[in-house]
Amino acid sequence: MGILVVAEHDDGALKPSTLNAITAAVQIGADVTVLVASDSTAAVAAEVAKVAGVAKVLVADAPQFAKPTAENVAALVLSIAGGYTHVLAPATNFGKNFMPRVAARLDVAQISEISAVVSPDTFVRPIYAGNAMATVQSKDPVKVITVRSTAFDAAGAGGSAPIEPVAAVADTGQSSVTGRNLTKSARPELTAARIIVSGGRGMGNGENFKLLEALADKLGAAVGASRAAVDAGFVPNDYQVGQTGKVVAPDLYVAVGPGRHEGQQGHRRDQQGRRGADLPGGRLRAGGRPVPGSAGTDGRTGLTRQPGASPAGALPRSLRPAAGHRSAPGSGCRGHRGRRRWSRARRGH
């Protein structure tokens, strides 16, 4: 059973997400091969060869891999995939870019963002935007898998794998990278960060995010933001955490001023030590309004209810009919039947 891991690297440095993918691969089986594609593979290949659990390193050295495209990387993987039962890549933009193409060309179902390995053919992965975890079994001859980096520990040093060249496929010429606009930061990448400090609309403006950046630097954390903060122009788009941004799973998530906790799939605890289901975000409506409940403090979420708040399951006061109010017959205000008659009458005109 051969397992192929496609390495993610940048400017001659191995990305940490590759080490997490190697850990997942080792849990599947012992025969782990790592593929490095670049126009200058020596430094990255030497680094990968020292990782514990790696049995062999394959290098494809060609100019078209200097700025890799999904078409070229997928073609390279497909050229050697026949000798492997599993093909893994990090569930980052890198892996998400080419792995679906590999799965489609192999005519197999991709298993996305696994967070645990049960057996060589059975894995745990999130579904319903991370609100549930599914255990899935694949009968495909080749399992094409992306790995959620924060769900696996990084593989350590201690290996001495041999490095072998592999024939690079020709440039497909279907697309090319004309430029990249990168955000330079010494902080960890959001999707791989163990600690995240995130701000929302409550920060008020972009200047106030400098306070969060100072805190993040002290904690060695990444800085994130809610969609509302990004839409308001407080911070760039690459700060956004959530289903429409970057899905994260840190050990510690410090939320400052967001309407609700978004995108924290698989996170361990928040700044008060509360775990997943106990976070306030699980009981907030859009916009940060609490679910209607009794007065006082909600024992589950810690949210404070205002005196006179609607009891659970009751209509808000603004939607209740006034005391003693009685609708006139046929006025269109007596239940659903009246509204339907009124609607048909309007359409008739």
N, C-alpha and C positions, 0 to 999 in steps of 0.2 A: 504494500500500500504506500504509494508515493504521494507526498504532499508538497505542493508548490506555493510559495509565498512570494508575491510581487512586491519588491521593496519600494517604498516611497522615500525620495531624497530631494534635496534642493541645494544647488551650488556646492556639490561635493560633500554634503553633510547628511547623514542618515536621519530621517525624521523619527521621533520617538514612537509614533503610531505603528511603525514597522515592528518594533520590539514587542508591542502588545499583540500584534498579529502572529508573531512567532510563538509566543506563549500559547495562544489558542491552537496553533498548528501542532505543537508538542503534545497538547492534551488529546488531540485526535490520534496521533501516531508518532512513531519515533523517526521515520525517514523523512526529514524536512529539508527541502531544497529551496534556496532563496534566489530569485532572479533579479539582477540589477541591470537596468537599461539606461545608458547615458552615452554622451560623446567622450566622456572621460571617467571610466569606471573604477580606476585603481584605488582611490582613497575610500570610496564607499564599500567596494568589495572587501577590502582589507578590514574595515570596521565590522562588516557583517560576519566575516569568517571567524571573528573572535567571540561571537555571541553563543552562549550555551544553548545546546539543542539543535544547532544547525549542522546538518551532515554534509552539505555541499553548497557551493555558491556558483551560480551560472552568470556570466557577464556577456552582455550584448553591447558592443562598442560601435556606434555609428552616428554620423552627424544628425540624422533625423530625430535622435533621442535627446538632443540638447534641449529642445523645447518640445517635449512629447505631446502628441495628440492622441485622442481616444482611438482613432483608426490604426495608427502605427503600433501603439502598445498592445491593442487587442490582437492585431495580426501576429505580433511576436509571441504572445501567450498561446494563441491557437496553434502556432507552428510546433510547439513542444508539449501541448496539453495532453496529447494522446498517451503519454507515459505516466500520467498521474491520476489518482482517484479524487483528489481535492485540489482546488485552486482558491487561494485566499488572498485578500488584499484588505487594507484598512478601510473602514467605512468613513473615509474623508472625501473631500472633493476629488482627490486623485483617484481613489478606488471607485467612487460612484460614477466617474466619467467614462471608464472603459469596461468595467465588469459586466454591466447589462449587455453590452455588445458581445462579450465573450460567451455569456450564457445563451444568448439568442442564436449565435452561430453554432454552438454545440447542441442546440435544441434541448436545453435543460432549464429547470426553474432555478432562478437565483434565490439563495437564502440570505436575506439582508440583515445586517447589523446584529449578528448573534451576540448574546451576552453570557452564554454558558454552553459548555459541551457536555452532553449526556453520554453519547457514544459516538463512534465514527460516522453514524448516519442520522443521529438525532441531536437536535440543538434547541436552545431556548432563544427566542427573539421577541421583541416588542411588537404589539399590534394595537390598533385603535389609537394611534398617535402616542403610544407609550402608556396608555391607561390600563393595559393588560399585557401579560406575558404568555406567549404560546410556545408549547413544546412541539416541534415539527420533526417529522421523519422523512428523509428523502431516499427514494429508490433509484435515482438517476445514477448512471455509471460514473459521471464526473460531478462532484458537488462544487458549485461555484458559490463562494461565500464571502461576504464582507463582514468585518469584525469591528464591533464597537470597542474603541480603544480603552475607554475608561472602565470597562467591565473586566479587563484582564490586567494583571501586573505585567510590567515590562520585563522582558527576558534579560538576565544578567550576563556578565562576561564569563569566560572560562572555556570557550570553544576554540578549535583549531581546524576549521573545515577547509578542505581543498578548494581552490578556485579554478574553474574551467571555463573556457570560452564557448559560446554558442553562436551559431550563424545568425546574423541580424537579417531580418526580412527587408526587402526593398521598401523605400518610401512609397506609400500608397498615393500620395499627392492629392488626397481628397480634401484636406484642410491644412492650415498652417497657423502658427501662433505669430501674430504680427507685433504684439507688445503686451506687457503686463503692468498693471498699476497696483503695486504692492504696498501694504501698510507695514512700515518697519517698527518693530517693538521688541523690547527686551523681555516683555512679559510672556507667560506661557500662552499657547494657542487655546482658544476657548474650548474647542471640542475635546482637548486632551488635558485640560487644567484640573487639578485636584481641589483647588479653591477658586471660587468666583465671587467677585463683588459686582453686583448688578444694580443699576438704577432705572427708575421709571419716570413717568410723567411728573411725579411729585418732586423731582429734582428741580423743576422750575425752568432751568435753562442749561445750555451747554457748559457755561462757566462753572456751575456747581459740580459738574462731573470731575473737575480737577481734585475735589475733595475725595472722591472715590478712588481716583488714580493714586493719590498719596497713600490711602489705606491699602490698596492692592499691592503697591510696592513694598510696604512693610510686611505684608503677609505672603509675598511671593505669589500673588494671585493674578488671574486674568480679570479683565473688566468687560462686563456685558451690559446690555440694556434691553428694556422691553420694546415691543413693537411701537407702542405709543410714543416712547422717547425718540425712537429713530424717525418715526413719521413726523414728529414735531421739529426735526432737524437738530436735536441736541447733540447727536453723535453720528458717525458714519454707519452705513448699512451693515458692515462686517462686525459690528458690536451686537447685533440683534440675536437674542436668545428666544427660542420657541419653535413651534411647528413650522412657521414660515421663515424662520431664521436658522440658527444653529442649535441642534439638539445636544444638550450637555448632561453629564452625570457626575458631578463633582462629589468629593467627600464632604465639603462644606460650601453652602450657597448663602451668601449674605445679600439679602434683598433690601434695597433702600428706596422707598417711595414708589414701588410699582403698584399697579392696580391689582395684579394677581401674579402668582408664581406660574410661569410658563416655561415649557421646554425642559424641565428638570426631570427627565426620564431616568429612573434608576439612581437618583441622588440618595445619599446616605442620610444627611440631616441638614437642618437650617442653622442659623446663627444662635437659636435658643435650644438647640439640641433635639428638636422634634424631628421625627422621622416621617417619610413619605406621606402616608394617609392622614397624619395628624397636622399637616401644614394648613394654615388658614386658606391657602389657595384652593384647597379641595372643597371648601364650602362658601366660596365667593361667587357672586354673579359677575357677568361682564361689567367692567367699570368699577369693580371693587365693592359693590353693595353687598352686604351680608344676606344670606338666605333668611327669609322671615322666620322669627323664632320668638320665644318668650323673653320678658324683660330680665335684665341681669346679665350674667356672663355665661356664654355657651361653654359647658364643661369640656367639650371635645375640641373646639377650635380656639377658645380663649377670647372670642370676639365679644365686645360689650354691646348689649342691646339697650336701646333708649327706652325709657318708660313709655308704656303705651304702644310698643311695637306690636305688629300683628303676630298672633300665635301661629305656630307651624301649620301649614295647610290652609290658612284663612286668606281671604282677599285683602290686599292693602286697603287702608281707609279710603284712599282717593277713588277706589273702584267700587266701593259699597254704595248701594242706594241710600238716599237720605231717609231718616226715620219718618214713617207715615206716608212715604211716597207711594203712589199707586198709578200705574200706567193706564192711560185711556185705551178702551178696546180699539184694535185696529190701528193704533198709533205707530206700530213698528217698534215699540219699546218693550213689548211683553214677550220675553224669551226668544228662542230661535225662530219660532213660527212667524211671529210678527216681523222679524227682520227679513225673513225670506220673502214674505209678501211685499214688503216695502222695496226690496231689491228687484223683484220681478216687475213691480210697477214702474220703477225708474228705468229699467231696460225697455219697457214697453213704450215709454216716451221717446 
